[in-house]
Amino acid sequence: MNIYTTDRIRNVVLLGHGGCGKTSLVEAMAYLAKMVTRMGKVTDGNTVSDYDKEEAKRHFSINTSVVPIVWDDTKINILDTPGYFDFVGEVEEAVGVADAAIIVVSGKAGVEVGTQKAWELCEKYKLPRMVFVTDMDIDEASYRQVVQDLQDMYGKRIAPFHLPIRENKEFVGYVNVLQQRAKRWTADGNVEKAEVPDYSVENLELCREALMEAVAETSEDYMERYFNGDEFSEDEIRQALRVNVADGSIVPVLMGSNILARGVYTLLVDIVKYLPSPEKRSCTGISARTNEVYNADYDFSKPKSAYVWKTIVDPFIGKYSLIKVNSGVLKTDDVLFNYHKDTEEKIGKLYVLRGNKPEEVKELHAGDIGALAKLTSVATTDSLSSKNTPILYIRTTISTPYTYKRYRAKNKGDEDKISQALQKLMSEDLTLKTVNDSENGQTLLYGMGDQHLEIVAAKLLERYKVELELTKPKIAFRETIRKKSDVEYKYKKQSGGHGQYGHVKMTFEPSGDLGEAYVFEQCVVGGAVPKNYFPAVEKGVQEAVARGPMAAYPVVGVKAVLYDGSYHTVDSSEMAFKVATVQAFKKGFMEASPVLLEPIASLKVLVPDKYTGDIMGDLNKRRGRVLGMNPTDNGYQEIAADIPYLELYGYNTDLRSMTGGSGTYSFEFARYEQAPSDIQEKEIAARASKLDNGEA
């Protein structure tokens, strides 16, 4: 691939709801740019950007892929992101390095939840954007409705550039709103001038008016002229559009058919014409030496620096660190410094990835996106620079995973292989994490949803030939007491030679502190139990609280007091007193009104206002206690509630189902509370075998 300077680069992320046509749009772009000789299909699993075997099998995008498309001597780095919410981490990584966005909307499905989420991401990262309405070859598609819905939601920023021409249920051409001219596609795929159809005249006037209004909004001078009834010239309109599309104050709406590759030519032209190159965007980091702000601003004349925004680890092609060059010009065999790891790495060859196919290049200019191979210590979100001018860039914020399942190896002996394979997947996917829950004897896999975890398991089998079993996680109950008990236990054993003798009298009562397992005190008088056995008694308490006598869960909040007992000068030992204490604890615990405690989460649910009633009703069914609601931006409400961990299992799927995917949630541990009697009985019955077998 040729070398492209900063002004001839566009970094454009495709965003939108799952199934809206992002990947097939990339395919149409690649076809028109003569990158491929025939267009692949998502259903056939042969597209440029969906290269992963799981993507081909499931017919939707799982990973963000980069497809550089050369158009009009400009390199457009298209970042094709997944639309399904389980893969939001991939989207966040791509948006963090994009300079503009195209929000793809299906003309048939209309504006969906994913469309709104895409818009919100663009607002967060201040990205200029266009909207491209696909599926215009389908008779049920309504471009007019999409434009109307967008204008209702986002106001006068929405500026329709085109109108479709349909005849006999076929998509045959378009009307250019700016020029007020029509064009039709010929049989060979070219366009020819045509008359604006009568049925389009009224709609053209409406769209033209919307476009003029959007242009007028961009300056006081234009606004005044607009109200005075002045006409803007085509050059004035285009100039206003160039400035205001680039700063996000105008959002053009274009349309076409991916399958027929119609409307995609004008989209590519408008990307080059209206969307900004990196040199028009700002980029700041922190100088590690001076701790001052460093304005990289994609300036090729400044010292070299780059940001690692994504990692690909493939058993066959190896490890690639995808980078965006933030300043300077990277060349083959440059040495870059990783301040985070305090290591220098010789980058060797430079690559541009097209899907998963690496193509070698001699240099990468500021603002370009490329890849470095086999950098051992480099991880996603690391910054690379020269050692003389170390720069740190703000790490991309990635969503926190809250869906989790217990996992174990299906085949014994695969544990180490699974651990290593998961480490590789976690280096690729920052929304994936593992937690070793030693307290409950389980390992947990966290992801963004059930489908995410299912695909992780499928990747492990496909790539690394190891099989995972995902099951419902165990909940970390606790045991405690509500009353005081007074018990004694005498441990006596004779078996030839020295015997065993330990005798304790103890009280057990609530300590009032559920944060500590136990408090131990002694008030023995008269030497009934010698001082040297006190540590053994406490050790017995320590051992006993590890597995409570109710359901083998850890014990909390117990105060144990040794107040009397007896000993034998020959047969008593530390071991005997420890055993006596363990047995006294079990007896005393069960006589002190024991109860099970369940963990309670502090839950926050963010949903559109119209769903609050459904959400609160569902939380009540889950034994949740709604604590309050706070209105947030964009007509959303944040519902705060306390809910048992036991009821959170499967909540992600149910929340998405209730809100059409628009709801999100987060939680953290709050405290332990007494479990209701029915939950307690069920749990004790389920754990009875573990108690008998001495399992955790």
matplotlib code that plots the C-alpha trace (Angstrom):
import matplotlib.pyplot as plt

x = [0.0, 1.1, 2.2, -0.5, 0.1, -2.1, -4.3, -5.1, -6.3, -9.9, -10.5, -14.2, -16.0, -19.3, -21.8, -25.4, -27.8, -27.0, -28.1, -28.4, -25.9, -22.5, -20.5, -22.3, -21.7, -18.0, -18.2, -19.9, -17.2, -14.5, -16.1, -16.5, -12.9, -11.9, -10.4, -12.5, -13.8, -17.1, -19.0, -19.1, -22.2, -22.6, -24.8, -22.1, -19.4, -17.1, -16.9, -13.7, -14.3, -16.0, -13.0, -13.3, -14.8, -17.4, -18.5, -18.8, -20.8, -23.1, -23.5, -22.8, -19.8, -18.0, -14.8, -13.9, -12.0, -10.1, -10.6, -8.5, -10.2, -8.4, -10.8, -9.9, -6.2, -7.4, -7.0, -10.3, -9.6, -13.1, -13.6, -16.4, -17.8, -20.2, -23.8, -24.8, -24.5, -22.4, -19.5, -19.6, -15.9, -14.9, -17.0, -15.5, -12.0, -12.8, -14.6, -11.6, -9.4, -11.9, -12.0, -15.6, -18.5, -21.1, -24.3, -25.9, -29.7, -31.8, -34.5, -36.7, -36.1, -35.8, -34.2, -33.4, -31.9, -28.4, -28.9, -29.4, -26.5, -24.3, -25.4, -24.7, -21.1, -20.6, -21.7, -19.4, -16.3, -17.4, -17.3, -18.5, -21.0, -23.1, -26.2, -26.4, -29.8, -29.4, -31.9, -33.4, -33.8, -36.5, -40.0, -40.9, -37.9, -38.9, -36.2, -38.7, -39.6, -36.0, -35.3, -38.4, -37.5, -34.0, -35.2, -37.7, -34.9, -31.9, -33.5, -32.3, -28.8, -30.2, -29.8, -31.0, -28.7, -30.7, -34.1, -34.8, -36.5, -38.5, -40.4, -42.3, -41.0, -37.4, -34.8, -33.7, -32.2, -31.9, -32.6, -29.7, -31.4, -28.5, -28.5, -32.3, -31.4, -32.2, -30.0, -30.8, -28.6, -28.0, -27.7, -23.9, -24.0, -23.3, -25.6, -27.4, -29.3, -33.0, -36.1, -37.2, -40.3, -43.6, -44.2, -40.7, -41.3, -43.1, -40.7, -37.7, -39.0, -39.4, -35.9, -34.4, -36.0, -34.5, -31.1, -31.3, -32.4, -29.5, -27.1, -28.8, -28.3, -24.5, -24.0, -25.8, -25.2, -26.7, -29.6, -30.4, -30.2, -32.4, -35.1, -34.9, -35.7, -32.2, -31.1, -27.7, -25.5, -24.4, -20.8, -22.0, -23.9, -21.0, -18.6, -21.0, -21.4, -17.7, -17.2, -20.2, -20.2, -16.6, -17.6, -20.7, -23.3, -24.7, -25.3, -25.9, -28.3, -27.5, -29.0, -28.5, -28.5, -25.5, -26.5, -26.8, -23.8, -26.1, -25.6, -22.3, -20.3, -21.7, -21.1, -17.4, -17.2, -18.9, -16.6, -13.6, -15.3, -16.9, -15.4, -12.2, -8.7, -6.8, -4.9, -8.3, -8.7, -6.9, -5.0, -3.5, -1.4, 0.7, 4.5, 5.9, 8.9, 7.3, 3.7, 2.4, -0.1, 1.4, -0.4, 0.4, -2.4, -1.4, 1.5, 4.0, 6.9, 6.7, 8.5, 7.0, 4.2, 1.4, -1.5, -2.3, -6.1, -6.6, -4.8, -5.3, -3.9, -4.3, -2.8, -1.9, -1.0, 0.5, 0.0, -0.7, -0.9, -3.1, -2.0, -2.9, 0.0, -0.6, 2.5, 5.6, 6.2, 6.8, 9.3, 10.5, 12.9, 12.1, 12.6, 9.7, 9.5, 6.6, 6.6, 3.9, 6.2, 9.5, 10.6, 11.9, 10.7, 12.2, 9.0, 10.5, 8.1, 5.0, 1.7, -1.7, -4.4, -7.2, -9.5, -7.0, -4.7, -1.5, 0.1, 3.6, 4.2, 7.4, 6.0, 2.9, 2.2, 0.6, -3.1, -2.8, -3.9, -1.6, -0.3, 2.9, 3.7, 5.0, 5.5, 5.9, 5.2, 2.7, -1.0, -4.1, -4.4, -0.5, 1.2, 4.4, 6.8, 10.6, 12.6, 13.7, 10.1, 7.9, 4.2, 1.2, -2.2, -5.5, -6.6, -9.9, -12.7, -14.1, -17.4, -17.2, -18.6, -21.3, -22.6, -20.7, -20.8, -18.8, -16.5, -14.5, -12.6, -14.8, -11.7, -9.4, -5.9, -7.0, -7.0, -3.6, -4.4, -7.7, -6.0, -3.4, -6.0, -8.2, -5.2, -4.8, -8.5, -8.4, -5.5, -7.8, -11.0, -10.9, -14.5, -13.6, -12.1, -11.7, -12.0, -10.7, -13.4, -11.4, -13.9, -16.6, -14.2, -15.1, -13.6, -15.8, -15.8, -17.2, -18.5, -21.0, -23.8, -24.6, -24.0, -20.5, -19.6, -21.0, -18.9, -15.8, -16.3, -16.8, -13.5, -11.6, -12.8, -12.2, -8.8, -7.2, -9.0, -10.1, -13.6, -15.3, -18.4, -20.3, -22.8, -24.7, -22.3, -22.5, -23.6, -21.4, -23.9, -22.7, -23.8, -24.3, -26.3, -28.9, -28.9, -26.5, -25.7, -23.7, -22.1, -19.4, -17.6, -15.2, -13.0, -11.6, -9.8, -7.9, -5.9, -2.9, -0.1, -1.0, -4.7, -6.3, -8.2, -9.6, -12.5, -14.0, -17.0, -17.8, -20.5, -21.3, -23.2, -23.5, -20.5, -22.4, -19.7, -20.6, -17.3, -15.3, -15.7, -15.2, -14.0, -12.3, -12.0, -11.2, -12.0, -10.8, -10.1, -8.2, -6.2, -9.0, -7.6, -3.8, -2.8, -0.7, -3.9, -5.7, -4.1, -5.3, -8.9, -8.7, -7.4, -10.3, -12.7, -10.8, -11.1, -14.8, -15.8, -14.4, -17.3, -20.4, -22.5, -25.7, -24.7, -20.9, -20.7, -18.2, -19.4, -19.4, -20.3, -19.7, -18.2, -16.7, -15.8, -13.9, -14.8, -14.1, -13.0, -10.5, -7.3, -5.3, -1.6, -0.6, -3.3, -4.2, -2.7, -3.2, -4.8, -7.3, -8.4, -8.7, -10.9, -13.0, -13.5, -14.5, -17.2, -18.3, -18.6, -20.8, -23.1, -23.2, -23.8, -26.8, -28.3, -27.9, -30.7, -28.5, -29.4, -28.1, -27.1, -27.2, -25.2, -27.0, -25.9, -26.3, -27.8, -28.2, -30.3, -30.2, -33.3, -35.5, -38.2, -41.0, -39.6, -39.3, -42.6, -41.7, -38.2, -39.5, -42.2, -39.5, -37.2, -40.0, -40.4, -36.7, -37.0, -35.3, -36.0, -36.2, -34.4, -35.1, -34.9, -32.7, -33.4, -30.3, -29.6, -31.6, -34.8, -33.2, -33.8, -31.3, -33.1, -31.2, -32.1, -30.8, -31.2, -30.0, -27.1, -29.2, -31.7, -29.2, -28.5, -29.9, -30.8, -28.8, -30.9, -34.2, -33.3, -32.5, -35.7, -37.8, -36.1, -35.4, -31.6, -31.6, -31.3, -27.9, -27.0, -24.2, -23.8, -21.4, -21.5, -23.3, -23.7, -25.1, -28.7, -30.7, -32.1, -35.9, -36.9, -37.8, -34.5, -32.7, -34.4, -33.8, -30.1, -29.6, -31.2, -29.1, -25.9, -26.7, -24.5, -21.6, -21.9, -21.9, -19.0, -16.9, -16.9, -16.7]
y = [0.0, 3.5, 6.1, 8.6, 11.9, 13.2, 15.4, 12.4, 10.1, 9.7, 7.5, 6.7, 4.3, 2.6, 2.5, 1.3, -1.4, -5.0, -6.2, -2.6, -3.3, -2.0, -5.0, -5.2, -1.5, -2.0, -4.8, -2.4, 0.3, -2.3, -3.4, 0.2, 0.9, -2.2, -3.9, -7.0, -8.2, -9.4, -8.5, -11.1, -11.7, -11.8, -14.9, -16.6, -15.7, -14.4, -10.6, -8.7, -7.4, -10.5, -12.7, -14.6, -18.1, -17.3, -14.3, -16.4, -19.0, -16.6, -14.1, -11.0, -9.0, -9.8, -7.9, -4.4, -4.7, -2.2, -2.0, 0.7, 1.9, 4.1, 6.6, 9.7, 9.4, 9.4, 6.5, 5.9, 3.7, 2.2, 0.7, -1.8, -2.3, -4.9, -3.8, -6.2, -4.7, -7.7, -6.4, -2.8, -2.9, -3.3, -0.3, 1.9, 1.0, 2.0, 5.2, 6.3, 6.5, 7.5, 11.1, 10.8, 8.3, 7.0, 5.9, 3.2, 2.9, 0.2, 1.9, -1.0, -1.3, 2.5, 4.3, 1.6, 1.5, 0.9, 4.1, 6.1, 4.5, 5.3, 9.0, 9.2, 7.8, 10.4, 13.1, 11.8, 11.7, 14.9, 13.0, 14.6, 12.2, 11.2, 9.0, 6.4, 4.8, 1.3, -1.3, 1.2, -1.7, -3.2, -2.0, -1.5, 0.8, 4.4, 7.0, 9.8, 8.2, 7.7, 11.4, 12.5, 10.4, 11.7, 15.3, 14.7, 13.4, 15.6, 18.7, 20.9, 19.4, 16.6, 17.6, 15.1, 15.2, 12.8, 11.4, 8.0, 7.5, 4.3, 2.8, -0.5, -1.3, -0.9, 1.6, 3.2, 6.6, 9.5, 13.2, 15.5, 17.9, 20.5, 20.6, 19.8, 17.4, 13.7, 10.9, 7.3, 4.2, 2.5, -1.2, -1.0, 0.7, 4.3, 7.2, 9.5, 12.7, 12.5, 14.6, 15.0, 12.8, 14.7, 12.6, 13.8, 17.5, 18.1, 16.0, 17.7, 21.1, 19.9, 18.4, 21.4, 23.6, 21.4, 21.6, 25.3, 25.7, 23.6, 25.8, 29.0, 27.8, 27.8, 31.6, 34.8, 36.2, 33.2, 33.2, 36.8, 36.2, 33.1, 35.1, 37.8, 35.2, 35.2, 32.2, 30.7, 29.8, 26.2, 27.2, 29.0, 25.9, 23.6, 25.8, 26.0, 22.2, 21.6, 23.7, 22.6, 18.9, 18.8, 20.4, 18.2, 21.1, 19.6, 15.8, 14.8, 12.0, 9.9, 6.6, 3.6, -0.1, -2.1, -5.2, -3.2, -1.0, 2.0, 5.3, 4.1, 6.0, 9.3, 8.3, 7.7, 11.1, 12.9, 11.2, 12.6, 16.0, 16.7, 14.5, 15.8, 14.4, 13.9, 17.2, 19.0, 17.1, 17.8, 15.1, 15.7, 13.6, 14.2, 14.6, 12.0, 14.2, 17.5, 16.3, 19.0, 18.7, 17.6, 18.7, 16.0, 17.1, 14.5, 16.7, 14.8, 17.2, 16.4, 13.5, 10.0, 8.8, 6.3, 4.8, 1.1, 0.9, -2.8, -6.2, -9.2, -12.6, -15.3, -18.8, -18.7, -15.1, -14.2, -11.1, -7.7, -4.4, -2.0, 1.6, 5.1, 7.4, 10.5, 12.5, 12.1, 9.5, 5.9, 4.0, 0.4, -0.5, 2.5, 1.9, 3.0, 3.4, 2.1, 4.3, 2.1, -1.0, 0.9, -1.1, -0.2, -2.2, -2.3, -2.3, -4.1, -4.1, -1.8, -3.2, -2.1, -4.6, -5.3, -7.4, -9.9, -9.7, -7.8, -5.7, -4.3, -0.6, 1.5, 4.2, 5.5, 9.2, 11.0, 10.2, 6.9, 3.5, 0.5, -2.5, -3.7, -7.4, -9.4, -6.6, -8.8, -6.3, -4.0, -4.1, -2.4, 1.3, 1.6, 4.6, 4.4, 7.2, 8.0, 7.6, 11.3, 12.5, 10.0, 10.7, 9.2, 9.3, 8.9, 5.3, 4.6, 4.1, 0.5, -0.7, -2.8, -6.4, -7.4, -10.7, -13.6, -17.4, -20.1, -22.0, -25.2, -27.4, -30.2, -32.4, -32.9, -31.6, -28.7, -26.2, -24.7, -24.6, -22.8, -20.3, -19.5, -19.3, -17.0, -14.7, -14.3, -13.6, -11.1, -9.3, -8.9, -8.2, -5.7, -6.4, -10.0, -10.9, -13.9, -13.9, -16.7, -17.0, -19.2, -18.7, -20.5, -22.9, -21.5, -19.5, -16.9, -15.5, -12.0, -10.6, -8.1, -10.7, -14.3, -14.3, -12.8, -15.6, -18.2, -16.9, -16.9, -20.6, -21.2, -19.3, -21.4, -24.6, -23.4, -21.6, -23.4, -26.8, -26.6, -26.9, -24.8, -25.6, -22.5, -22.9, -20.8, -19.4, -20.2, -17.3, -16.4, -16.9, -16.4, -17.9, -16.1, -16.3, -14.1, -15.2, -16.3, -19.9, -21.5, -24.9, -27.2, -29.9, -32.6, -34.3, -37.6, -40.3, -43.3, -45.5, -46.9, -44.7, -41.0, -40.2, -37.0, -34.7, -31.2, -29.7, -26.2, -24.2, -21.4, -18.8, -17.8, -14.6, -12.0, -9.7, -7.0, -6.8, -8.7, -7.5, -9.9, -13.6, -13.8, -12.1, -14.4, -13.6, -15.6, -15.0, -18.2, -17.9, -20.2, -21.9, -24.2, -24.1, -23.2, -20.1, -22.1, -23.7, -20.4, -20.1, -23.7, -22.7, -19.7, -21.8, -24.1, -21.1, -20.0, -23.4, -23.7, -20.4, -21.3, -23.8, -23.1, -26.0, -24.9, -25.1, -25.1, -21.4, -19.1, -17.8, -14.0, -11.9, -14.3, -13.5, -16.6, -16.5, -19.2, -18.9, -22.4, -25.9, -28.5, -30.2, -33.3, -33.0, -35.9, -36.3, -32.7, -31.2, -28.3, -30.7, -31.9, -28.4, -27.4, -30.4, -29.7, -26.1, -27.0, -29.4, -26.8, -24.2, -26.5, -27.2, -23.7, -22.2, -24.4, -23.5, -19.7, -19.2, -19.6, -17.9, -17.6, -14.2, -13.5, -10.9, -7.7, -5.6, -1.9, -1.8, 1.1, 0.7, 3.3, 3.2, 5.5, 7.2, 5.1, 1.8, 2.8, 1.2, -2.1, -2.1, -1.3, -4.0, -6.5, -5.5, -6.1, -9.6, -10.1, -9.1, -5.8, -2.6, 0.5, 3.4, 6.2, 7.6, 10.3, 11.8, 11.9, 13.2, 12.4, 11.4, 8.6, 7.7, 6.1, 3.7, 2.9, -0.3, -3.0, -6.5, -9.9, -11.4, -14.5, -12.5, -10.9, -14.1, -13.6, -9.9, -8.7, -10.7, -9.7, -6.0, -5.9, -7.8, -5.3, -2.2, -3.3, -3.2, 0.4, -0.4, -0.8, -1.6, -1.8, -3.1, -3.4, -5.3, -3.5, -5.8, -9.0, -9.4, -12.3, -14.5, -15.2, -18.5, -20.2, -19.2, -20.4, -23.8, -24.3, -23.5, -25.7, -28.6, -28.1, -27.9, -30.9, -33.3, -30.9, -30.7, -34.5, -34.9, -32.1, -30.2, -26.4]
z = [0.0, -0.8, 1.9, 2.9, 4.5, 7.3, 5.1, 2.9, 5.7, 7.1, 10.1, 10.0, 12.4, 11.4, 14.2, 14.4, 15.7, 15.1, 11.6, 10.2, 7.4, 8.5, 7.3, 3.9, 3.5, 3.9, 1.3, -1.1, -0.5, -1.1, -4.3, -5.7, -4.7, -6.7, -3.6, -4.3, -7.6, -6.2, -3.0, -0.3, 1.9, 5.6, 5.3, 3.2, 5.8, 3.1, 3.8, 4.1, 7.7, 9.3, 9.2, 12.5, 12.2, 14.9, 12.9, 9.7, 11.6, 13.4, 10.6, 12.7, 13.7, 17.0, 16.6, 15.2, 12.0, 10.0, 6.3, 4.6, 1.4, -1.1, -2.8, -4.7, -3.7, 0.0, 2.4, 4.4, 7.4, 7.9, 11.4, 11.2, 14.7, 16.1, 16.6, 19.3, 22.8, 24.2, 22.2, 23.2, 24.3, 20.6, 19.7, 22.5, 21.3, 17.8, 18.6, 20.8, 17.7, 15.0, 13.7, 12.4, 12.3, 10.0, 11.8, 9.7, 9.9, 8.2, 6.2, 6.9, 10.7, 11.2, 14.1, 16.8, 20.2, 18.7, 16.6, 19.7, 21.5, 18.5, 18.6, 22.3, 21.7, 19.0, 21.4, 24.1, 21.9, 19.9, 16.6, 13.4, 11.8, 8.8, 8.8, 6.0, 5.5, 4.0, 2.6, 0.1, -2.3, 0.0, -0.7, 3.0, 3.6, 4.5, 4.1, 4.9, 8.2, 9.2, 8.5, 10.3, 13.4, 13.4, 13.2, 16.0, 18.2, 17.2, 15.7, 12.9, 12.8, 10.7, 7.0, 4.3, 1.3, -0.9, -1.7, -3.2, -6.5, -6.5, -9.5, -9.6, -6.1, -7.2, -6.1, -9.4, -8.5, -6.2, -6.0, -4.9, -2.4, -2.6, -6.4, -6.8, -9.6, -10.1, -11.2, -12.2, -12.3, -15.7, -16.2, -16.1, -12.7, -13.9, -13.3, -15.8, -15.3, -15.0, -14.2, -10.6, -10.4, -9.6, -6.5, -5.1, -5.6, -2.4, -0.4, -2.1, -1.0, 2.6, 2.6, 0.8, 3.5, 6.3, 4.6, 4.3, 7.9, 9.0, 7.0, 8.3, 11.9, 11.4, 11.5, 12.5, 9.0, 7.3, 9.7, 8.9, 5.2, 5.6, 7.4, 4.7, 2.1, 0.4, -1.5, -0.7, -3.6, -4.1, -3.2, 0.0, 1.0, 0.3, 2.2, 5.2, 5.0, 5.0, 8.1, 10.0, 9.2, 10.4, 13.8, 14.2, 14.0, 10.7, 10.3, 6.6, 5.9, 2.8, 1.6, -0.6, -1.1, 0.1, -1.9, -5.2, -4.2, -5.0, -3.2, -1.8, -4.5, -3.3, 0.3, -0.4, -2.2, 0.7, 3.3, 1.5, 0.9, 4.3, 7.1, 8.7, 8.3, 11.5, 11.1, 11.7, 15.0, 18.3, 20.2, 23.6, 26.0, 29.1, 29.0, 31.4, 32.0, 32.8, 33.7, 31.4, 28.6, 25.3, 22.1, 19.6, 17.3, 14.6, 13.7, 11.5, 12.5, 16.2, 18.0, 17.2, 19.4, 19.1, 21.0, 21.1, 20.7, 20.1, 20.2, 18.0, 19.2, 16.7, 17.0, 13.3, 12.5, 15.9, 17.9, 16.4, 18.3, 16.4, 16.7, 15.8, 15.1, 17.2, 16.1, 13.9, 11.2, 12.2, 10.1, 9.8, 12.6, 14.8, 18.5, 20.7, 24.5, 26.5, 29.6, 31.3, 31.2, 31.2, 28.2, 24.7, 21.7, 18.2, 16.1, 13.1, 10.2, 9.9, 8.7, 7.6, 8.4, 5.9, 8.0, 9.3, 6.4, 7.1, 4.4, 4.9, 4.6, 4.9, 7.1, 8.8, 9.1, 12.0, 12.1, 10.3, 11.7, 11.4, 13.2, 14.9, 15.2, 18.1, 20.7, 23.8, 26.6, 24.8, 25.8, 24.7, 25.8, 26.2, 24.8, 22.7, 22.1, 21.9, 25.2, 24.9, 24.8, 26.7, 26.2, 28.0, 26.3, 28.2, 28.2, 26.5, 28.9, 28.5, 29.9, 33.0, 32.7, 35.2, 33.8, 35.2, 35.3, 37.0, 34.6, 34.8, 32.4, 30.8, 30.5, 33.5, 33.0, 30.8, 33.6, 32.7, 28.9, 29.6, 31.9, 29.2, 26.5, 28.5, 29.2, 25.4, 24.9, 27.7, 26.1, 23.0, 24.8, 27.8, 28.7, 29.6, 33.0, 35.3, 39.1, 41.4, 44.1, 46.4, 49.2, 47.3, 45.5, 42.0, 39.2, 37.5, 34.0, 33.6, 30.3, 28.8, 28.5, 28.1, 24.4, 25.0, 27.4, 25.1, 22.2, 24.5, 25.2, 21.4, 20.6, 23.2, 21.6, 18.0, 18.5, 21.4, 21.4, 25.1, 26.3, 29.0, 31.1, 32.1, 35.0, 37.5, 40.1, 43.8, 46.0, 49.0, 51.9, 55.5, 58.8, 62.1, 65.4, 66.9, 70.6, 73.3, 74.1, 77.0, 76.3, 77.4, 75.6, 77.0, 74.5, 76.0, 74.2, 75.5, 73.2, 75.0, 76.3, 76.5, 76.0, 74.8, 77.2, 76.6, 78.4, 77.7, 78.9, 76.5, 75.6, 72.0, 71.2, 68.4, 68.3, 66.5, 63.7, 60.5, 59.0, 61.2, 61.5, 65.2, 68.4, 71.0, 74.7, 77.8, 81.4, 83.0, 86.7, 89.1, 86.3, 85.3, 81.8, 81.7, 79.7, 77.3, 75.9, 75.2, 71.7, 70.9, 71.9, 69.6, 66.8, 67.3, 66.9, 63.9, 62.3, 63.1, 61.6, 58.2, 57.6, 59.6, 61.0, 59.2, 55.5, 55.5, 54.7, 56.5, 59.9, 60.7, 63.7, 66.6, 70.0, 71.6, 75.3, 77.2, 80.8, 82.4, 81.8, 83.0, 82.0, 82.7, 83.6, 81.3, 78.6, 77.8, 74.6, 72.3, 69.8, 72.4, 73.4, 69.7, 69.0, 72.1, 71.0, 67.5, 68.9, 71.5, 68.7, 66.6, 69.5, 70.8, 67.3, 66.7, 70.1, 69.5, 67.0, 63.8, 60.6, 57.0, 55.7, 51.9, 50.1, 49.0, 46.0, 45.6, 42.1, 39.6, 36.5, 33.8, 31.5, 29.4, 31.4, 29.8, 31.2, 34.9, 35.9, 34.3, 35.9, 39.4, 39.1, 38.0, 40.9, 43.4, 42.0, 42.5, 46.2, 45.4, 47.4, 45.2, 47.1, 44.6, 41.1, 39.6, 36.2, 33.9, 30.4, 27.3, 29.1, 31.1, 34.8, 37.1, 39.5, 42.7, 44.5, 46.9, 45.6, 46.7, 44.6, 44.2, 42.2, 39.9, 37.9, 34.3, 35.0, 32.0, 29.5, 31.2, 31.4, 27.7, 26.9, 28.9, 27.4, 23.9, 24.7, 25.9, 29.7, 31.4, 35.0, 37.4, 40.9, 43.8, 47.1, 49.9, 52.9, 54.3, 55.4, 56.9, 54.2, 54.2, 55.8, 52.5, 50.9, 54.0, 54.1, 50.4, 50.7, 53.8, 52.0, 48.9, 51.0, 53.3, 51.3, 51.4, 55.1, 55.4, 53.0, 54.5, 51.2, 50.9]

ax = plt.figure().add_subplot(projection="3d")
ax.plot(x, y, z, "-o")
ax.set_aspect("equal")
plt.show()
